[in-house]
Structures are given as structure tokens and as C-alpha cells.
Amino acid sequence: MFAHTTPISCNFPSLHSQNPKHKLPNLKPSNIPLLVISNARSKFPQLTKRGHLQISRNSLDTQKSQDPDLEQNNSMKIDGEIGGGGGGGGGRTASFLIFLLWGGLMYYIFNLAPNQTPSTDLYLVKKLCYLIGDDGFQLNHVIVALWNIMGLWPLVYCMLLIPSGRSSKGSVPVFPFLIVSFFLGAYGLIPYFVLWKPPPPAIEETELKRWPLNFLESKLTAGITFVVGLGLITYAGLANGDDWKEYLQYFGGSKLIHATSIDFALLSTFAPFWVYNDMTARKWEDKGFWLLPLSVIPFVGPALYLLLRPSLSAVGVAPNLLASKEE
């Protein structure tokens, strides 16, 4: 049987405006003489009604809220945040829909996906993990490329989710989901997408020099990932028509290949969102917006963004976050 077929790989073993020249002073009740208040009550009794007093108080509060010092403090808090969104009704709806998607995918993979070659799937896993030596069976080019690029996808998501994809409004860490993604791909990441509540926590400058941020922020890591991924995509693209026909045959009969193909599609689908999230966190959406359309290109687009994006220290995100944390 193996003489006439070519296997495919998978990492799944079984995504008001005021006139500035005339500013009113901030009035406090303690600054208003009692005599003035008494005269006002005798001459303008209608102003002592509860409704008028309420309006006057609100006006003073509004003027106070326009204090430049307060506005500056508010802007510092906004600048001190990284990422966006979070916690609103729209966010809950999106999380619920993603959860439904994940639940439907799990049901489909375990119950409805084709499973005509279970013994062959086990052989493919062993062969691609180098647990079987040279037995005369030559692996398909598409298979080799797909298997290896599925091992690189989790690394790309690690660089996208740490630190800009971490969650501060909750106790759900991202690290366990990223570790599981090296074995289950998107099937292990989607539950975190449901639980994710931005913005991420503050980053200390010293954290940028420690593991894992020093590794994930390294241009060397991003460069190697991009070059290897581009090579694998090219390797699969140059495969002949027979290799692709065999892939389609395995897609229709093998649960391993079927699940892997859906996994690759899911990771490619969710990647542009996380690219934009990281781009916004680094305040690079104006200069790097041209990379967002490219991020829809499977693997190559997100990997190119990781190579060209500015570092956290270069854009000054880490100091702002540190100041916000101290406040």
C-alpha cells in the first residue's frame, strides 16, 4: 500500500469648548459667603429648587473635569495601556461565538472527520518524527513542508501573544495554551482566545532582558523563523501535481491529514487579528499598516511582520507601562 501512496504530516497526534481668555475659577461651597447664598434665596427663590441645584452642581463638575491637569493624567493612563478592547458586550459575544466554533470543530474532528487510514496515520507520525529509519518509503514534498511548518506556527503565536496578547483582567495565563499549541495547534489555542481579556499587564523594562521576552523579541529569532517558513512554503509550492493529488486523497480519507489541514487554515485565519493587536500595542499601526493586508498570506505574512516590527523598548511601550503600573 505504501508503495503507491504518499503520507502527510500533522502536529495533531490523533484563532465643550471654553473661551481660554475667560476661565472661571473652580468654585467650592466653602468659598461662597453665606450672605450671598441668603440674598440669592430671597431674590431668586426659583433657583433653590432641587432641580436647579442639581443642574448647577453638574455644571461645576463638568468644568472641573476639564482641568488640564486631570486631562493629562487621563491621557497618561490611556498611554500606559497596551492593546485594547475587552470586557464589553461585544467582546462577550465574540468570545461566545469563538467558543461555539471551537466546540463544533472538536465535535467534527472526533466524530465526523474521515478516518479510513488509522494505521497509516500512526506510521506517518512515526516517520515524520524520525522514529522510523530509512525503510525505502519516500515522503511527499507537501507532507514534509506541512509537518514542519506546523511546528513553526506555535512559535509565531508565541511572538504575537507575548506580551501583547496576555490577559490582565483575569487569572488565565497564556503560557499553558502556547505550550499545548506545539502539540495541538489552533485546537489548543482557541480556548485562550475565548478567555482573553485585554489589556495585558504592565511590563517592566528588566523583563525585556529576561527569558522568554529576550528570545521572542530577538530579530534573530524572527529572521530564522521567516526564512525557514518561506523555504517550506516554497518547497511545497514547487511540488509536482502528483504530490498535490495524493494530498487531496489523504485529505479525504485520513483524520490526521484532515485535522492538520483545518489546523493550518485556523492558524492562518486568526493570525491577522493578533498581528493588528500587536501592531497597535507597539503604536506602529500608522507606519506598519501596509503589513496588515500581507498578514493574510499564510505564515509568510505574520512572520514578515515579526521580522519588521519595532521592538518594545524602541517604541517606548515598556517605560509607559511601568509608569502606569507605579501609579
ZAMARGU-4260 file (C-alpha; in steps of 0.2 Angstrom, whole numbers, plus 5000, padded with zeros to 4 digits):
<rodrens>
0) 5000/5000/5000 | 5014/5012/5004 | 5022/5009/4988 | 5008/5018/4979 | 5004/5032/4992
5) 5012/5047/5000 | 5009/5052/5018 | 5005/5069/5025 | 5010/5076/5042 | 5002/5084/5056
10) 5006/5091/5074 | 4989/5084/5080 | 4993/5067/5086 | 4977/5058/5084 | 4960/5158/5081
15) 4914/5358/5125 | 4923/5371/5122 | 4928/5386/5133 | 4935/5403/5130 | 4953/5402/5135
20) 4953/5421/5139 | 4940/5420/5152 | 4942/5405/5163 | 4930/5403/5178 | 4939/5398/5195
25) 4935/5382/5202 | 4921/5385/5215 | 4919/5376/5231 | 4904/5378/5243 | 4916/5383/5257
30) 4921/5398/5246 | 4904/5406/5244 | 4899/5418/5258 | 4883/5413/5267 | 4876/5431/5264
35) 4877/5429/5246 | 4868/5412/5247 | 4854/5421/5258 | 4852/5435/5246 | 4850/5423/5231
40) 4837/5413/5240 | 4827/5429/5244 | 4828/5437/5226 | 4828/5421/5216 | 4818/5408/5225
45) 4815/5398/5209 | 4834/5394/5209 | 4833/5385/5226 | 4823/5371/5219 | 4831/5354/5219
50) 4831/5353/5200 | 4841/5369/5198 | 4853/5365/5212 | 4856/5348/5203 | 4860/5357/5187
55) 4872/5369/5195 | 4881/5355/5203 | 4883/5346/5187 | 4889/5361/5178 | 4903/5363/5191
60) 4908/5345/5190 | 4909/5347/5171 | 4920/5362/5172 | 4931/5353/5185 | 4933/5338/5174
65) 4940/5349/5160 | 4955/5354/5171 | 4971/5352/5160 | 4980/5343/5174 | 4966/5330/5175
70) 4966/5328/5156 | 4984/5325/5157 | 4983/5311/5170 | 4969/5303/5160 | 4980/5303/5144
75) 4994/5295/5154 | 4983/5281/5159 | 4977/5278/5141 | 4995/5279/5135 | 5000/5267/5149
80) 4989/5253/5142 | 4994/5241/5129 | 4982/5233/5117 | 4963/5237/5118 | 4945/5231/5119
85) 4940/5220/5132 | 4925/5215/5143 | 4911/5224/5134 | 4895/5216/5127 | 4903/5214/5110
90) 4918/5206/5117 | 4907/5193/5126 | 4898/5190/5110 | 4913/5187/5100 | 4920/5175/5114
95) 4904/5165/5114 | 4905/5163/5095 | 4923/5158/5095 | 4918/5145/5109 | 4904/5138/5098
100) 4917/5137/5084 | 4929/5128/5094 | 4916/5116/5101 | 4909/5112/5084 | 4927/5109/5077
105) 4930/5097/5091 | 4914/5088/5088 | 4918/5087/5070 | 4936/5081/5072 | 4932/5067/5084
110) 4916/5061/5076 | 4913/5067/5058 | 4930/5069/5051 | 4936/5054/5039 | 4945/5041/5047
115) 4949/5027/5034 | 4968/5025/5037 | 4971/5025/5056 | 4986/5013/5055 | 4993/5023/5041
120) 4991/5039/5051 | 5001/5031/5065 | 5015/5027/5053 | 5016/5044/5046 | 5018/5052/5064
125) 5032/5040/5067 | 5040/5043/5050 | 5040/5061/5052 | 5046/5061/5070 | 5061/5051/5064
130) 5056/5036/5074 | 5057/5025/5059 | 5073/5025/5049 | 5076/5023/5030 | 5064/5010/5025
135) 5063/5014/5007 | 5047/5025/5008 | 5049/5042/5002 | 5039/5056/5010 | 5029/5068/4999
140) 5036/5086/4997 | 5019/5093/5003 | 5019/5082/5018 | 5036/5087/5024 | 5033/5105/5022
145) 5016/5104/5031 | 5023/5095/5045 | 5037/5106/5048 | 5028/5122/5046 | 5015/5117/5059
150) 5030/5116/5071 | 5034/5134/5067 | 5016/5141/5069 | 5016/5140/5088 | 5032/5149/5089
155) 5025/5163/5078 | 5010/5164/5090 | 5022/5165/5105 | 5030/5180/5097 | 5012/5188/5094
160) 5004/5184/5111 | 5019/5188/5122 | 5017/5201/5129 | 5003/5210/5119 | 4991/5195/5119
165) 4992/5192/5138 | 4977/5195/5149 | 4977/5206/5164 | 4958/5205/5168 | 4958/5188/5175
170) 4970/5174/5181 | 4971/5164/5165 | 4989/5163/5159 | 4994/5162/5141 | 5009/5150/5143
175) 5000/5134/5146 | 4990/5136/5130 | 5005/5141/5120 | 5014/5125/5126 | 4999/5114/5121
180) 4998/5123/5104 | 5015/5115/5100 | 5005/5098/5100 | 4988/5103/5096 | 4990/5119/5086
185) 4974/5130/5085 | 4964/5117/5094 | 4974/5121/5110 | 4974/5140/5107 | 4956/5144/5103
190) 4951/5141/5121 | 4963/5155/5126 | 4955/5166/5113 | 4939/5164/5122 | 4946/5168/5139
195) 4957/5183/5133 | 4953/5199/5142 | 4964/5214/5137 | 4973/5225/5141 | 4989/5215/5145
200) 4998/5218/5161 | 5012/5231/5163 | 5029/5226/5158 | 5045/5231/5167 | 5060/5236/5157
205) 5070/5222/5166 | 5058/5209/5159 | 5063/5213/5141 | 5081/5207/5146 | 5074/5190/5153
210) 5068/5174/5146 | 5056/5172/5136 | 5055/5190/5130 | 5073/5192/5126 | 5071/5177/5114
215) 5054/5181/5107 | 5059/5200/5104 | 5075/5195/5095 | 5077/5199/5077 | 5087/5184/5075
220) 5073/5173/5081 | 5061/5182/5069 | 5073/5181/5055 | 5076/5162/5056 | 5058/5159/5058
225) 5054/5169/5042 | 5067/5161/5031 | 5063/5143/5036 | 5045/5146/5034 | 5047/5154/5017
230) 5058/5140/5012 | 5045/5127/5017 | 5031/5136/5008 | 5042/5137/4993 | 5046/5119/4995
235) 5028/5114/4995 | 5024/5126/4981 | 5036/5118/4969 | 5029/5100/4972 | 5023/5092/4957
240) 5005/5089/4953 | 5005/5071/4958 | 5011/5076/4976 | 4996/5088/4977 | 4984/5074/4971
245) 4990/5062/4984 | 4987/5076/4997 | 4969/5078/4992 | 4967/5060/4993 | 4973/5059/5010
250) 4963/5074/5015 | 4948/5065/5010 | 4952/5049/5020 | 4964/5052/5034 | 4959/5060/5050
255) 4977/5065/5053 | 4978/5075/5037 | 4961/5082/5038 | 4963/5089/5056 | 4980/5096/5051
260) 4974/5105/5036 | 4960/5113/5046 | 4973/5117/5059 | 4984/5126/5047 | 4968/5136/5040
265) 4963/5141/5058 | 4980/5147/5062 | 4981/5157/5046 | 4964/5164/5049 | 4967/5171/5067
270) 4984/5177/5063 | 4979/5194/5055 | 4969/5199/5071 | 4984/5196/5083 | 4996/5205/5071
275) 4985/5220/5072 | 4983/5218/5091 | 5002/5218/5092 | 5004/5232/5080 | 4993/5243/5090
280) 5001/5239/5106 | 5018/5245/5099 | 5009/5260/5092 | 5015/5256/5075 | 4998/5255/5066
285) 5002/5270/5055 | 5019/5266/5049 | 5016/5247/5048 | 4998/5247/5042 | 5004/5241/5025
290) 5009/5224/5033 | 4991/5221/5039 | 4985/5215/5022 | 5000/5205/5019 | 4997/5196/5036
295) 4983/5186/5027 | 4996/5176/5017 | 4998/5160/5027 | 5013/5160/5038 | 5024/5171/5027
300) 5014/5187/5031 | 5014/5186/5050 | 5032/5180/5050 | 5037/5195/5039 | 5028/5207/5052
305) 5038/5199/5066 | 5054/5202/5057 | 5050/5221/5053 | 5040/5226/5069 | 5049/5238/5081
310) 5055/5232/5097 | 5046/5236/5113 | 5060/5246/5120 | 5062/5256/5104 | 5044/5262/5104
315) 5044/5266/5122 | 5030/5255/5127 | 5038/5247/5142 | 5043/5263/5151 | 5025/5269/5149
320) 5018/5253/5156 | 5030/5254/5170 | 5024/5272/5174 | 5006/5266/5173 | 5010/5252/5185
325) 5018/5263/5198 | 5003/5275/5198
</rodrens>
